[in-house]
Amino acid sequence: MATRAAEVALSGGALRQRTFMENSELLNAVRRPLSPDSEIEIPASRSEFVRVVEILEEEGVKYPRRQYDGVRQAAIVSAAPSPLHGEMVGQLLNQISRAVDRTPGLNEDIKDRVSIATDISNTTDTGAMPTTRDWDGAIRYLTTEEETGPSHMLMIAVEVVFAQTYASLRAAISYSVCALRCRVGIAMCINEGDRGKRPSSKYYATIEEKRAAIQDVERALRSQLQTNPFGPLKVGNDTWFGKVEKVVLETYRLQNEATPPPDTLLDPTRSFTIVDDGGFVGGQVPANLAEITLSDCIPTHLISGNNIEAIPVNFFHQDWFENSFRSSMLETAMNRVKKKCKVQHV
């Protein structure tokens, strides 16, 4: 009888699991294919969100990313980042880290404790329901307090949006500042112009023909970068990357010691237009965005005695930005090309 009862319980659990998987709007949404960098919001309870995360973790599914806004009780589903998105996150973090490392007079042990972290999920109490968000990247400092042991302190949060909305960018970077209490947030918003009608699929008789066609397109697009460094990139009637209409780099920081609600939407403290209507216009942008200093990367009490906490962290440079942006823009365009090139199966 006990064995029979266990079998019934097991079958009942499997039935509930199958029913959930069939009826969960959130689970169905994360299983649908998403375009790179796209993001959707779905009303969902926290319990449904947790269950969906558990199912996907059991299946070993990394993307799409799953986040949860406990204040609005909505799940945020984000597709895998494009090469342009991912590269600019990595480049910003690397530039900041290298600028810190080049600081004269800074103890080597302190330098070694500054680290880069990407794609980490954070859950905080935001009222009735916890909020779970992933940051694109961050500069952290490893502390070794005797009372608490080693821990990472969030110093600078970095967010990049490409294809998502500016509102989602503000929400993400404001959360890092208000809820996670980072010193400063740095956000980059990239707006690609309309590409018009999407290219149709291209079919080839053999793999060799397909590869040769892809190489021809890459040569053509790479050549166009010399005259159109920020697009558009096109071959014939097919636009593989639209003209970059605008790139804006902003900083976000709390203006006083008061602790705002974790869902507060901050306004930027600094805002610089880097690209406008397909042209670079960031020649006068300060290399430290007029406010990023060593004390934003390292706890102030560790460096205040050396009179170096106010040293600017000069990480933004035109050559670096243009080269990094153009390379990853081309890579993003070529990803789109490759998805449309197929071998015709007879």
Summary of the structure (lengths in Angstrom):
residues: 346
radius of gyration: 23.5
end to end distance: 57.6
largest distance: 80.1
contacts: 1040
relative contact order: 0.13
helix: 37%
strand: 29%
